[in-house]
Amino acid sequence: MIIMDMNETVCHCMGVTAGEIKEAVEAGATTVEAVQEATSAGTGCGGCVDTIAMAYCFIHIHNYHQISNDNDIFHLRCRHKI
């Protein structure tokens, strides 16, 4: 099972947590770029962009596709490079 801590800082430059990324997705961010625009995550050094993509996919898939928590399914359904 994949578990994401919503209090975990995903972007240290901007201090953005996984929970803030979740809020952006739930508010309508439909791409990683839209999450970046809404939260400023990944706009500093850029070293966390892959982590942002992974968090986006995790949240989007589990909120909107309601698929299994199986790690293989998660990676197969995620269209972003992670």
C-alpha positions in Angstrom: 0.0 0.0 0.0 1.2 3.5 -0.8 0.9 6.0 2.0 1.6 9.7 1.6 2.1 11.8 4.7 0.3 15.1 3.9 2.5 16.9 6.4 5.7 16.0 4.5 7.5 18.9 2.9 7.8 18.2 -0.8 9.4 21.5 -1.8 11.9 22.7 0.7 12.7 25.9 -1.2 9.1 27.1 -1.0 8.0 25.1 2.1 5.2 23.3 0.3 3.8 20.2 1.8 2.1 17.2 0.2 -1.2 18.5 1.8 -0.8 21.8 -0.1 -0.3 19.9 -3.3 -3.5 17.8 -2.5 -5.4 21.1 -1.9 -4.3 22.4 -5.3 -5.4 19.2 -7.1 -8.7 19.3 -5.3 -9.1 22.9 -6.3 -8.8 22.1 -9.9 -5.0 21.8 -10.8 -5.0 19.2 -13.6 -1.3 19.1 -14.4 2.0 19.2 -12.6 2.5 22.7 -14.0 -0.8 23.9 -12.6 0.2 22.5 -9.2 3.5 24.5 -9.5 1.6 27.7 -10.4 -0.9 27.2 -7.6 1.7 26.4 -4.9 5.0 27.7 -6.1 6.4 24.2 -5.5 9.3 23.4 -7.8 9.9 27.0 -8.8 13.0 27.5 -6.7 15.9 25.1 -7.5 13.6 22.6 -9.3 15.1 19.6 -7.6 11.7 18.4 -6.3 9.8 18.5 -9.6 9.9 14.6 -9.9 8.5 14.4 -6.3 5.8 16.9 -7.2 4.9 14.8 -10.2 4.7 11.7 -8.1 2.6 13.4 -5.4 0.3 14.8 -8.2 -0.2 11.4 -9.7 -0.8 9.7 -6.3 -3.4 12.3 -5.3 -5.1 12.5 -8.7 -5.3 8.8 -9.2 -6.6 8.1 -5.7 -9.1 11.0 -5.7 -10.5 10.7 -9.2 -9.9 7.2 -10.5 -10.4 5.3 -7.2 -8.1 2.5 -8.2 -6.2 0.1 -6.0 -3.3 1.2 -3.8 -1.2 -1.4 -5.6 2.2 0.2 -6.5 2.4 -1.4 -10.0 -1.0 0.0 -10.9 0.0 3.5 -9.6 3.1 3.5 -11.8 1.3 2.2 -14.9 -1.5 4.8 -14.7 0.8 7.8 -14.0 1.5 9.7 -17.2 4.1 11.9 -15.7 7.8 11.0 -15.6 8.8 10.0 -12.0 
